Amino acid sequence: MEENKQISFSVQMTWKEIYKFTMYHTYHSFAGIFGLVLSIIALVDLIISFNELSDQGKTILTIVAAWFLIFEPLRMLVRSKSQIKLSKAYKKPLDYTLSGEGITVSQDDESQTIDWNRLLKIVETKSQILVYSNRINAFIFPKECFKEDLLAARKMMVEYTKNTPVKLKGKIKLKQ
């Protein structure tokens, strides 16, 4: 890949994009998967044993079943909406440039470049490319922001992270 090749795009963050990221991040972690399995087991147990359970048992199983199936997704939805309202960074689009140097993010007069080998992992989901700079934080790139440059951006990310500790996951790993 040419060293001077670069792809620039803008992302106007929305609560929907943050919510998709949060749902992916939570339900692809050990705690999220464990909680989901626990909730499903509680729901199945509630259905199978409903007539034999005490009222207290029904209440406990209902709460456990609803925790990761209803309460947690609703909490993440509310949090995503409040994050958009409270964050100054999300009021305006963030401008990104992918280049041989790394990923440059800029807004107004501020700019920062993160070197490719300082990233942790890149995950491609159905609608987003998530570029993790640590275990919790990621750049959220909705695929639609790339327009006709999606294939080139994917190829660039794979190429520039080849000899780095960056892990590729999801669809981006399959398209190498």
N, C-alpha and C positions, 0 to 999 in steps of 0.2 A: 504494500500500500504506500502511496506517495506520502512523504513526511509533511508536505505543505498542504495536503488535502484537509479540508475542514467542512463541517456541516453546522449551520446555525439555525436555530429555531427558538420560538418563544412558547412559554407555557403560562396560561392564565389558570392558576389553581382554583379548583372548585371543591365544594364539600363532597361531591360525588367521587371525585378522584381520590381525595384523602380517605373517604370511607372504603373504597375498593382496596386501597393500600392497607389500611388498618385491618380489614377483614382477612386479606391474604396473609399479612404478617402474623396476625394472631392465630389463625387456624392452620398455619403451616409450622407453628412452633410446637415443641413437646407439650407445653402446658395447655395450649389450645386444643391439640389433638386429644390429650388426656381428658380435658374437661368435656369435650364433645362426646367422646366415648362414654364417659361417666353419665352424662345427661341422657344419652340414648339408652344405656343400660337401665337407668332409673325410670325412663318412660316405658320401656318394655316391661320391667318389673311391675310398674303401676298398672299397666293394662292387664297383664296376666294374673296378678294377685289382687286385683281391686276388691273383690268380695271378701277376701280373707284379711285384708288390712284394717287396722284401727284408723280412726279419723286422724290421729297424730301421724301414723305411718303414711297415709295418703297425702297429708300436707307436706311432710318432709320429702317424699318422692316427687311430688308436683314441683316443689321449689328446686330441687336438684335437677329435674328434667328440664325445667324452664330456664335454668341459669345460663347455659351456653347456647341454647336453642332460641331463646327469646330475649332475656334480660341483657346479656352481653352484646348482641348485635344492636339492640336499641341504645345502649350506653355509648357504643362506638359511633352510632349515627348522630346522637346529640353532641358528642365531643367533636366530631368532624365539622358540624355546622358552627359550633362556637369557636373552633380553631380558625375558621375562615373569617369570622366577624372580628376576632381579637388580634389577629396577626397583621402587622403592618406590611410584612413581606408579601402577603397574598393579595393586597389591595391592587397591585399593578402586576403585569406579566413579568416573569423572570426570563431573561434571555440567556440561552445556553449556546456554547460552541464546543463541538467535539473536534479535537485535533490531535496531532502526535504528542503534544505537550500534556494533554489531559482533557478534563472537562472544565470549561470556564463558565462560571455563572455570574451574571451581572444584572444590576438594576440601578437605574439612575446613574450616579457617578461611582458606584462601588462595584468592584470586580474581584473575583477570586478564582484561581485555577487549582484544581486538585489533580495531582499526577495520577496516572493510571494505576501504578503499583501501590498507591495509598488506598485504593478501594478494597472492599472486602469481597463483595460478590455482585453479580449482575443477574437479575431474574427477569425472564420474559413471560408475562401472563397473557391471557387472551386479549386484553385491551391496554396493557401498560408494559413499559420497561422500567424496572426498579433497579437503581444503581445505589447499592449500599456503601456508605462511607464508614459505617460501624455496624454493630449488631442491631441497632434500633433505628437509626436514621438512614433515609434513602432519598435520592433525587427521584421524583415521580415524573416519568415521561409518558403521558398518554400517547399511544401510537399515532393517533390522528394529528398530533403536532408535527410529526415528521413529514407529512404529506407524501410527496413522491420520493423522499430520501430515506424511507424506512429501511429498505434493503441495504443501502449504502451505510447507514448508521449502524445497523446490526453487524455488518461485515467489519466496519471500523472498530467497534467495541471488541469483537472477537480477536481481530488482528492485534490491536494495541494491548490486549491483556494476555497475549499468548505466553510470554515468559515471565509472568508475574504470579503472585499468590492469589490473584482474583479467581473466585469460583464462578462458573457459569451454570445457571440452573434454568429449568423450564424450557420453553420453546427455543430460546437462543442457543442452548446447548445442543439441541437436536438439529439446528440449521448450520452447524459448523462445516 
